[in-house]
């Protein structure tokens, strides 16, 4: 499940692109910053795994 996320991280993005995303989200008061929306399902599954352990 997490291999897709790892593959995406390997490809990366420029620091400039990341900064634009982060500062735009902060200006919009959105502090959950998902820099790679194509991985939302992976993030959701990982979050569910964390919650299920509580």
Residue, then its C-alpha position, 0 to 999 in steps of 0.5 A: x500500500x505504501x509503495x506507491x507513496x514511496x515511488x512518488x516521493x522518489x520522483x520528488x518536486x522542486x523546492x520552489x514548487x513545494x514552497x508555492x503549494x505550502x504558502x498558498x495553503x497557509x494563506x488559505x488557513x489549510x494546514x493539512x497540506x497534501x502536496x501530491x493529490x494523486x496519493x489521497x487514497x494512500x494518505x486516507x488508508x494510512x490515516x485509517x490504519x493509525x486510527x484503527x490502532x487506537 
